[in-house]
């Protein structure tokens, strides 16, 4: 150490006696020296001096340096006492012509010079804060955190209460409805009657006559929810749609479109779910009645024999036993001038009589169907048909079975009664043809003597915005065409139809129109197409 580095080099006795060094490398002087006091870091503190003391004690700054400007060392650089140096660089030598800065007072130097930048770990000691300060900070953090948590917790609890309330309401409503349904109360019966959520198995059966070409159609409905079976009889005058949007009757659809297209048309009209079709020609019905051992029916009419003088095939009366031939005769019989619904009702009686005699075992019922040796429709296999008939047979034997005719208006549409009762309650469907703003339906019968006239009239009417109803061909040709309306409200429409077809206005007249159309047209030889 040279003179410039050691301020006490000229007077070694002026150096305070060092007692030792603290954890930071600062000198610790004699503890019994009353004139020196030190802080927690070993730095000397200036103490108040008694007034009678003439000679002040020697004072030192935070680095152990004397602040007295009278010291001889005033012009020399005073090093800091920062403990043992760590990677300390040698003192900087002034270059030629470089001015050495004037020494600064220790207090100024301590205020301006930053603290040393590099320390060893052992040079630091950590002083624990007072307990009360730590507790205050912790308490504040706890308060802030707990307040946030309480706010979030209130939100979570609020959401949970809303969710819980919704679940309770759903369970309460569901449980209440389920209890009423299971208990058989009035609410359960009302819901069942409304048809909501009921499980049904519906198939359509077409009885087709091999003689005469007539047909009868019915829907066999097995309601598994209400444990009830129903035969819904469909009049042949029921207006249904066919491919291309044209309208036709159910009877014509069965004869011309077949079982598949007719089933689709009924599903569209009734909004029902008819899963399969069963074509039952009269010879198969005869065999079916024989296979079940005959049926018992309360007949409403006597059916005469095939020839004059033959015994009646069916005698009027209650509990009449009918074999296969008699059952077919009764199911297809319609007396002269009798309403079509009368014959349809007889068909329903025969079907219900067959179900009462059929086995309730699906396997046995399937065997009976197989014995008919008929070709099944692709939509309904023999096992499926056998199982459906067995389920219906169980309900028929228990007396939980009804037969009803679907009410149809004169124009072939379904009225409000049908929509509200039969279609909705029994079939669980919705009628699609009750729109009063639907285009007028025009029934066309070809009496021109040629086949091309009907096609030309269909194209013209459809392009004119009308619904075309095919009425077939007349047995004989007519000289003049006719446009007929039954309701006075349709008179204007009838005139427009005549104009559309290129017919004279004199062809329009009031008369007996087709039941499934608003306006009826008979094309005569004067129609040019």
SVG drawing of the C-alpha trace seen along z (x, -y; Angstrom):
<svg xmlns="http://www.w3.org/2000/svg" viewBox="-135 -24 140 97">
<polyline fill="none" stroke="black" stroke-width="0.4" points="0.0,0.0 1.5,-3.4 1.0,-6.8 -1.8,-7.8 -3.8,-4.7 -3.3,-4.8 -4.4,-8.1 -2.6,-7.1 0.7,-6.3 2.5,-9.4 1.1,-8.9 0.4,-5.3 -0.5,-6.3 -3.4,-8.5 -5.2,-5.3 -7.9,-4.1 -7.2,-0.8 -9.2,1.8 -10.9,4.4 -12.0,6.5 -14.2,6.6 -17.9,7.2 -19.8,9.4 -19.4,6.7 -15.6,6.2 -16.0,2.9 -13.6,2.3 -14.9,2.5 -13.0,0.5 -12.6,1.0 -15.9,1.4 -14.6,-0.4 -14.0,-3.6 -16.6,-6.0 -15.9,-8.4 -17.1,-6.1 -20.5,-4.7 -21.6,-2.4 -24.8,-1.6 -26.1,1.9 -23.8,2.1 -20.7,1.2 -20.6,-2.4 -19.5,-5.1 -22.1,-7.5 -21.5,-11.1 -22.7,-11.6 -23.7,-14.7 -20.8,-16.2 -20.9,-17.9 -20.7,-21.6 -17.7,-21.8 -15.7,-19.6 -13.2,-21.7 -11.6,-19.0 -14.1,-17.1 -13.7,-13.5 -12.5,-12.3 -15.4,-11.5 -15.7,-9.2 -18.1,-8.8 -19.8,-5.7 -16.6,-4.5 -14.4,-5.2 -13.1,-8.4 -12.5,-11.7 -14.6,-14.6 -12.2,-17.1 -10.9,-19.4 -7.8,-20.3 -6.4,-16.8 -3.2,-16.6 -4.7,-14.0 -7.2,-16.4 -5.5,-16.5 -5.2,-12.8 -7.7,-10.2 -9.3,-8.4 -10.3,-4.8 -13.5,-3.2 -13.3,-0.5 -15.6,2.0 -14.1,5.1 -11.9,7.6 -11.9,6.7 -13.5,9.1 -11.9,9.0 -10.7,5.5 -8.9,3.8 -5.6,1.9 -5.8,-1.8 -6.1,-3.8 -3.0,-5.7 -3.4,-9.1 -2.3,-9.4 0.1,-12.1 -1.4,-15.5 -4.5,-14.1 -5.8,-16.1 -6.4,-14.1 -9.8,-15.1 -9.8,-17.0 -10.7,-14.8 -14.2,-15.1 -15.5,-15.2 -16.5,-11.8 -20.1,-12.9 -20.4,-14.1 -18.7,-11.0 -21.0,-8.8 -24.0,-10.7 -22.8,-10.6 -20.9,-7.4 -23.1,-4.3 -22.8,-1.4 -20.4,1.4 -21.9,3.5 -20.3,6.8 -20.6,8.6 -20.3,12.1 -23.2,14.0 -21.5,14.1 -21.3,10.3 -25.1,10.0 -27.2,10.5 -31.0,10.4 -32.7,8.5 -36.1,9.9 -38.8,7.2 -40.6,6.6 -43.5,9.0 -46.0,6.2 -45.0,4.9 -45.1,8.4 -48.4,9.1 -49.8,5.8 -48.7,6.7 -50.0,10.2 -53.3,8.9 -53.7,6.5 -53.0,9.2 -55.4,11.5 -58.0,8.7 -57.5,8.0 -57.5,11.6 -60.4,12.6 -62.5,9.7 -61.9,10.8 -62.5,14.4 -65.7,13.5 -66.9,11.6 -66.0,14.5 -67.6,16.9 -70.8,14.9 -70.9,15.1 -70.3,18.8 -72.9,19.4 -75.4,17.2 -74.8,19.3 -75.0,22.5 -78.3,21.4 -79.7,20.6 -78.6,24.0 -79.8,25.8 -83.2,24.1 -83.5,25.0 -82.6,28.6 -85.2,28.7 -87.9,27.2 -87.1,29.7 -87.1,32.6 -90.3,31.4 -92.1,30.9 -90.8,34.2 -91.6,36.0 -95.0,34.5 -95.9,35.5 -94.4,38.9 -96.4,39.4 -99.6,38.4 -99.0,40.6 -98.1,43.6 -100.8,43.0 -103.5,43.0 -104.8,39.6 -106.8,37.2 -103.7,35.3 -102.1,38.6 -105.3,39.5 -105.4,36.1 -101.9,36.3 -102.5,39.7 -105.6,38.5 -103.7,35.6 -101.4,38.1 -98.2,36.4 -95.2,38.8 -97.2,41.9 -95.6,44.9 -97.6,46.3 -97.2,49.0 -99.2,48.1 -99.6,50.2 -101.9,49.7 -103.9,52.6 -105.5,52.6 -108.3,55.1 -108.3,55.4 -111.2,57.2 -110.2,59.5 -113.6,59.1 -114.7,55.6 -111.4,54.0 -112.7,52.2 -110.6,51.6 -111.0,50.8 -108.3,49.2 -107.7,49.1 -105.0,48.2 -104.3,50.7 -103.0,48.7 -101.3,50.3 -100.9,47.7 -98.4,49.2 -98.8,46.2 -102.5,46.4 -102.6,50.2 -105.4,49.7 -105.9,50.8 -107.8,49.0 -108.9,49.6 -109.2,46.3 -111.2,46.8 -110.3,44.5 -112.9,43.6 -111.9,44.0 -113.0,40.4 -110.2,39.1 -108.1,36.6 -104.4,37.4 -101.5,36.1 -99.5,38.0 -96.2,37.4 -96.0,34.1 -98.2,32.4 -101.5,33.4 -104.4,34.5 -106.2,37.8 -108.4,39.9 -107.3,42.7 -109.2,45.3 -107.4,44.3 -104.1,44.1 -104.4,47.7 -105.3,48.9 -102.8,46.8 -99.9,45.7 -99.6,48.9 -99.0,49.5 -95.7,47.6 -96.8,44.3 -100.1,44.5 -98.4,45.0 -96.2,41.9 -99.3,39.9 -101.1,40.8 -98.1,40.0 -98.0,36.6 -101.7,35.9 -102.1,37.2 -98.7,36.4 -98.6,39.9 -95.8,42.5 -97.1,45.4 -94.3,47.9 -95.6,50.6 -98.2,51.7 -100.2,55.0 -101.9,55.8 -104.7,58.3 -106.5,59.4 -109.9,61.1 -108.6,64.7 -106.0,64.1 -108.7,62.7 -110.8,65.8 -107.9,68.0 -107.0,66.0 -110.5,66.4 -110.4,70.1 -107.0,70.4 -108.3,68.8 -111.4,71.0 -114.0,68.5 -115.1,65.3 -118.2,64.0 -119.8,60.7 -122.9,58.7 -124.1,58.3 -126.3,55.4 -127.5,56.8 -128.3,60.0 -126.0,60.7 -127.7,62.8 -126.0,65.6 -124.2,65.3 -127.1,66.6 -130.8,66.2 -132.3,68.9 -129.0,69.5 -129.0,69.4 -127.8,66.0 -124.1,65.9 -124.7,63.8 -127.8,63.6 -128.5,60.4 -128.2,60.8 -125.9,60.7 -123.2,63.1 -123.2,64.5 -120.5,67.0 -118.8,66.4 -116.4,68.6 -113.9,67.4 -116.3,66.9 -119.0,65.3 -116.5,63.0 -115.3,61.7 -118.9,61.3 -119.8,59.3 -116.7,57.1 -117.2,56.1 -121.0,55.8 -122.6,52.5 -126.3,52.4 -127.6,50.2 -127.9,46.6 -126.0,47.3 -123.4,44.9 -119.8,46.0 -119.1,45.8 -121.5,48.7 -119.4,51.1 -116.2,49.7 -117.7,50.3 -118.4,54.0 -114.8,54.4 -113.7,53.0 -116.0,55.6 -114.4,58.4 -110.8,57.2 -111.7,56.9 -113.3,60.4 -110.1,61.8 -107.9,60.2 -110.1,61.6 -109.4,65.1 -105.8,64.7 -103.1,66.0 -101.5,63.4 -98.2,65.3 -96.0,63.5 -94.4,66.8 -97.8,68.4 -99.3,65.4 -96.3,65.3 -96.9,68.9 -100.5,68.1 -99.4,65.2 -96.8,67.5 -99.5,70.0 -101.2,67.4 -98.3,67.8 -98.7,64.2 -95.8,62.0 -95.1,59.5 -94.6,55.8 -90.9,54.7 -91.9,52.3 -93.3,55.0 -91.8,58.5 -93.8,61.5 -92.3,61.7 -93.0,58.0 -96.5,58.3 -97.0,61.4 -95.8,59.6 -97.9,56.5 -101.1,58.6 -100.3,60.6 -100.1,57.4 -103.4,56.1 -105.0,59.5 -104.2,59.2 -105.9,55.9 -108.9,57.1 -109.4,60.1 -109.2,57.8 -111.9,55.6 -109.5,52.6 -110.2,52.2 -112.2,49.7 -113.1,49.3 -113.9,45.9 -114.4,44.3 -112.3,41.2 -114.7,38.3 -114.2,36.9 -115.9,33.9 -117.8,34.1 -114.7,32.6 -112.4,35.2 -110.7,33.1 -110.6,33.6 -112.7,31.4 -112.0,30.0 -113.5,33.0 -111.2,35.4 -108.2,33.2 -109.0,32.7 -110.0,36.3 -109.0,39.1 -105.8,37.7 -104.4,36.0 -105.6,38.4 -105.5,41.7 -102.7,41.3 -100.7,38.6 -100.5,36.6 -101.5,33.3 -103.6,32.8 -101.7,31.0 -104.6,30.2 -106.7,27.8 -105.1,24.6 -108.0,22.5 -105.6,20.6 -104.6,23.7 -105.1,23.6 -108.5,24.8 -108.7,28.5 -110.0,29.3 -111.2,32.8 -110.8,33.8 -112.6,36.7 -111.6,37.4 -114.6,37.9 -112.9,37.0 -112.5,40.5 -108.7,40.1 -105.9,40.6 -103.9,37.4 -106.5,34.9 -106.1,35.7 -102.4,35.1 -102.7,31.8 -105.4,30.6 -103.2,31.6 -100.2,29.6 -102.4,26.5 -104.1,26.6 -101.0,27.1 -99.2,24.3 -102.3,22.2 -101.8,22.7 -104.6,25.3 -104.4,28.6 -105.1,31.4 -107.4,34.3 -107.4,37.2 -111.0,38.5 -110.1,41.1 -111.9,41.6 -115.6,41.7 -117.1,44.9 -118.4,43.0 -117.3,39.9 -119.2,36.5 -119.7,34.0 -119.3,30.9 -117.2,30.1 -118.6,29.1 -117.2,27.2 -119.3,27.8 -119.4,26.2 -121.6,27.2 -121.0,24.1 -121.9,20.6 -118.7,19.4 -116.9,21.4 -118.7,19.9 -115.9,17.4 -113.3,20.1 -115.2,22.3 -115.2,19.5 -111.5,19.0 -110.9,22.8 -112.9,22.8 -110.9,19.8 -107.6,21.6 -108.6,24.7 -109.8,22.7 -113.4,23.7 -116.3,21.3 -118.1,19.7 -121.3,21.4 -119.6,24.7 -119.8,23.4 -122.8,24.5 -123.9,25.4 -124.5,29.0 -123.2,32.1 -119.4,31.8 -116.9,34.4 -116.6,34.8 -112.8,34.4 -112.6,31.2 -113.7,27.6 -114.5,27.7 -115.3,30.6 -114.4,30.7 -115.6,33.2 -113.6,32.9 -115.6,33.4 -114.7,33.6 -114.7,29.8 -111.6,29.6 -108.6,28.9 -105.9,29.2"/>
</svg>
